[in-house]
Each structure stands twice: as C-alpha cells, then as structure tokens.
Amino acid sequence: MLREVREETGLAGITLIDGFRKEIEYFYRRGEMTVHKKVVFFLARTDEDRVKISSEHQAFGWFRYEQALGKTTHENSKHLLNEAEGMLRTREGAAAGA
C-alpha cells in the first residue's frame, strides 16, 4: 500500500496511523455494466508537501478538516472524515494529558 502511494504521489516519507481502516463500497454504471467498487481508507502522516501525481489523476489538494468536509459531497465520505477527525482529536487529547 505504501509503495502504491509513493508511485501515485511521489511521497516516500509516509507513516500510517494505527487503528484507522475504513471501507466504502458502492456501485456505479460504466456503459451497460454495473461495477462494484470497494475503497479502503487509511490515515497517514508525512512531513513532505511536494506531490507529483501519476497520469491516473487530474489534481490533488491538501485541506484542513473543515475544508475537506465542505468539499465532500457523499454522506458516507462525510461520515468517514468525521470518524477520522474524532479519532485524531481523541489521540491528541490523550497525548496532551499524558
């Protein structure tokens, strides 16, 4: 998975954040076919900010939580962002109290 991130973004210094793995499944139409898609999300941290996207992508962006939530149109994606933010806030609170 980290290899694929590096291939598609050029980011090599990525650290996964333990405890977050969420899946979204949906169907869409491609011509006459119905396609089932499963997307797995992880949280990661990096100090790198120079992204070089692969030819598979058109654009990228770095967003704060509120901005990302405002750009998100699907309810299941909003829910996923809320879960990620909640987990990160809980961890920050626990680290501050330690």
C-alpha positions in Angstrom: 0.0 0.0 0.0 2.8 2.5 0.8 4.5 1.6 -2.4 1.4 2.4 -4.4 1.1 5.8 -2.6 4.7 6.5 -3.5 4.0 5.6 -7.1 0.9 7.7 -7.4 2.1 10.8 -5.4 5.8 10.7 -5.2 5.5 10.8 -1.3 8.0 8.4 0.2 8.1 9.5 3.9 4.7 8.3 5.0 3.8 6.8 8.4 0.5 5.0 8.8 -1.6 6.0 11.9 -2.6 2.8 13.7 -6.2 2.0 14.3 -7.9 3.6 11.3 -9.0 1.4 8.4 -12.4 2.2 6.9 -14.1 0.8 3.8 -16.7 2.3 1.5 -18.5 0.2 -1.1 -20.7 1.4 -3.9 -21.9 0.6 -7.4 -21.7 2.7 -10.5 -22.5 2.3 -14.1 -19.9 2.0 -16.8 -21.7 1.8 -20.1 -24.2 -1.1 -19.8 -22.3 -2.7 -16.9 -22.8 -2.2 -13.2 -19.5 -2.0 -11.4 -18.9 -2.8 -7.7 -16.2 -0.6 -6.2 -14.6 -1.0 -2.8 -12.3 1.7 -1.4 -10.2 1.3 1.7 -9.1 4.4 3.6 -6.1 4.7 6.0 -4.8 7.7 7.9 -1.2 8.6 7.4 1.3 11.3 8.4 4.0 12.9 6.3 6.3 15.9 6.5 6.6 16.1 2.7 4.5 18.5 0.8 5.7 18.2 -2.8 3.3 15.9 -4.6 3.9 14.6 -8.1 0.7 12.8 -9.2 0.6 10.0 -11.6 -1.1 10.1 -15.0 -4.1 8.4 -13.4 -5.0 11.6 -11.6 -6.0 15.1 -12.6 -5.3 17.1 -9.5 -4.8 16.9 -5.7 -5.1 19.2 -2.7 -4.1 19.5 0.9 -7.1 20.5 3.1 -7.8 21.2 6.7 -10.7 19.1 8.1 -13.4 21.8 7.7 -12.3 22.5 4.1 -12.3 18.8 3.2 -15.8 18.3 4.8 -17.1 21.3 2.7 -15.7 19.7 -0.5 -17.1 16.3 0.2 -20.5 15.6 -1.4 -21.3 12.0 -0.4 -22.7 11.3 3.1 -20.6 8.1 3.5 -17.4 10.2 2.8 -18.5 12.9 5.3 -19.1 10.2 7.9 -15.6 8.8 7.2 -14.0 12.2 7.6 -15.9 12.7 10.9 -14.6 9.4 12.2 -11.0 10.2 11.2 -11.2 13.7 12.8 -12.7 12.2 16.0 -10.0 9.6 16.3 -7.3 12.2 15.8 -8.8 14.6 18.4 -9.1 11.7 20.9 -5.4 10.8 20.4 -4.3 14.4 20.6 -6.3 14.8 23.9 -4.8 11.6 25.3 -1.3 12.8 24.3 -1.8 16.2 25.9 -3.0 14.5 29.1 0.0 12.1 29.3 
